[in-house]
Amino acid sequence: MNFVYVRDVARIIVQCLTDRNALDEVFNVGSKDDVTVEEAVKRLVSLFDTSIKVETEPMRTGETIHFRPNLHKMEQKLGCKSMTPFDEGLQETMKWYQTQRPDNRS
């Protein structure tokens, strides 16, 4: 799967709105990280320091196994070559999530 940190997506949207190279263009936005759902769950469980029972089911007919967007145009026209690594984005998302919990709000 292709997971993209929301701050990276927001940055590229702003750049598309302000960069003349983006005028009348369509871009794929994504990451070069290829993380399976199983790997993502394992990393989440580790990050939250918890244990859960993960149940898997057989793949359904037509289900996407790999999704890797072609990022060449985004890199060439917008100069966007680096995205937040998956684990870093996961940690930042967890920090944000913790500030949103009712017991952590001021």
N, C-alpha and C positions, 0 to 999 in steps of 0.2 A: 504494500500500500504506500501511498505517498502522502505523508503528513506534512503540513506547512504551518509554521508558527504564525499566529494571527498578526503579530506586529510586522512581520515580513510582508504579508499580504497588504496590510494598510499602507506600508511604505511604498510598495509598488503601485498601488492605486493612486496615491498622491503624486508619485512621479509621472504616471500616465496622464494625470490631469494638468501637469505643469511642464512637461518635457515636449518640445516640438517634434522630437523623433517618434513620439507616440501618437501623434495626430492621425486620426482615421485608421489606426492599427488595432489588431486583436492579438492578445498575448496569452500564451499558456503560463500559468504561475504555478510553480511547484518546487520541489526539493530534489536533490540528487540522492538523498537518503532513501533506501528501500527497506522498510520495516514491516514485517508481517504483523497481523493483528495479534497473533500469539506472542510475539516478541514485545509488542506494545503493552499487552496485559502483564507480562512478567515484569517489565520495567515499572509499570504503575504499582504493582503489588510491592515491589522492592522499595520504591520511593515512599509509599505510604506506610511502609513497615508493617504490613498486615498479611494475613493469609486468607485466601478465599478459595472456594472450590470452583474451578473453571470447567464448564461443560462445553464440549465441542460436538458438532454435528457434522455429518458428511456434507461435502460440497454439493450445492444445488446445480442443476443443469444450467449452463450459461453464466455461472458466477465468475466474476473477474478474479483471476489469480494474481496477475501483475498489472500495475498501473504506473507507467512512467511517462509523464508528459514530455514532449519535445520542448526543451527550454532554450534551444539555440537562438531563436528570434529575441526572446527576452534578454538573453545575455548580450547579444550583438547590438541591438538597438537601444537598450536601456542601461547596459553595463552592469546588470545584476548578476553577479557571479557567485556570491556567497549568501547562503541562507543560514538561519539559526539551526545548529545541529539538533536532532530530535531530542536527545536527552536534556540539553539545555532548555529547549522550549518547554519540555515537560516539567522541568523544575520551576521555571518561571510561571507556568500555568498553575502549578500547585501552590506557589506562594500567593498568587492572585486569589485563587479559590479560598485559601485559608483566611484572607482578609475579608471575604464576602460572607463568611459564616456569621450568623446572628450573635454568637457569643464573643466574636472578635471585633464587632463594630463599635465605634465610639458613640 
